[in-house]
Amino acid sequence: MSLANMLLCIRSEELRMTVEYGTPLREFAKGKSQLEVAKLLGVTQGAVSQMMLSERDIRVVRDSEGRHSGIEIRRIGSRRKLLAA
């Protein structure tokens, strides 16, 4: 399999996951204040602000009892730890 085909497969998998799992945070937050979103997710307004400003793929899911949770979708190993100098 060529590198281009591998990248297409990875991208299509990312798109499939996007469609299947939760509502993107920015979409969920439309029409709501950051404080309202924070209360629904059980976090602080500052945490919502940081999530909204970041490039992270954060989804909101609602359970069968109506509670909301934030889930971050990312590849394993996608965050590199900074090495001590």
C-alpha positions as CSV (number, residue, x, y, z in Angstrom):
1,M,0.0,0.0,0.0
2,S,1.4,3.4,-1.0
3,L,1.9,6.2,1.5
4,A,-0.9,8.2,-0.1
5,N,-3.3,5.3,0.2
6,M,-2.3,4.8,3.8
7,L,-3.0,8.5,4.6
8,L,-6.3,8.3,2.8
9,C,-7.3,5.2,5.0
10,I,-6.2,7.0,8.1
11,R,-8.2,10.2,7.1
12,S,-11.3,8.2,6.3
13,E,-11.1,6.4,9.7
14,E,-10.8,9.9,11.4
15,L,-13.9,11.1,9.4
16,R,-15.8,7.9,10.3
17,M,-15.0,8.4,14.0
18,T,-16.0,12.0,13.7
19,V,-19.4,11.1,12.4
20,E,-20.1,8.3,14.8
21,Y,-19.0,9.7,18.2
22,G,-20.5,12.7,19.9
23,T,-21.1,16.3,19.1
24,P,-18.1,18.6,18.5
25,L,-17.7,20.9,21.5
26,R,-18.0,24.1,19.3
27,E,-21.2,22.8,17.9
28,F,-22.6,21.8,21.3
29,A,-21.7,25.2,22.7
30,K,-23.6,27.2,20.1
31,G,-26.2,29.4,21.8
32,K,-24.8,28.6,25.2
33,S,-22.4,30.6,27.4
34,Q,-19.2,29.1,28.5
35,L,-20.5,28.9,32.0
36,E,-23.6,27.0,30.9
37,V,-21.4,24.5,29.0
38,A,-19.1,24.2,32.0
39,K,-22.0,23.4,34.3
40,L,-23.3,20.7,31.9
41,L,-19.9,19.1,31.6
42,G,-19.0,19.4,35.3
43,V,-15.9,21.6,34.6
44,T,-14.9,25.2,35.2
45,Q,-15.6,28.0,32.7
46,G,-11.8,28.4,32.4
47,A,-11.5,24.8,31.3
48,V,-14.2,25.3,28.6
49,S,-12.4,28.5,27.4
50,Q,-9.1,26.5,27.0
51,M,-10.9,23.7,25.2
52,M,-12.6,26.1,22.8
53,L,-9.3,27.9,22.0
54,S,-7.3,24.6,21.5
55,E,-7.0,22.5,18.4
56,R,-8.1,19.4,20.4
57,D,-10.9,17.3,19.1
58,I,-13.3,17.3,22.0
59,R,-16.8,15.7,21.7
60,V,-19.8,15.9,24.0
61,V,-21.8,12.8,24.6
62,R,-25.1,12.4,26.5
63,D,-25.8,9.3,28.5
64,S,-29.1,7.6,28.9
65,E,-29.8,9.6,32.1
66,G,-29.3,12.9,30.3
67,R,-25.8,13.7,31.8
68,H,-23.2,15.2,29.5
69,S,-19.5,14.2,29.3
70,G,-16.6,15.6,27.3
71,I,-14.4,13.1,25.4
72,E,-11.2,13.9,23.7
73,I,-10.5,12.0,20.5
74,R,-6.8,11.6,19.7
75,R,-4.3,9.1,18.5
76,I,-2.3,7.2,21.1
77,G,1.1,8.9,21.4
78,S,0.0,12.1,19.7
79,R,1.2,14.2,22.6
80,R,4.9,14.3,23.1
81,K,6.3,14.8,26.5
82,L,8.9,17.6,26.9
83,L,12.3,16.3,27.8
84,A,14.0,17.9,30.8
85,A,17.0,20.0,29.8
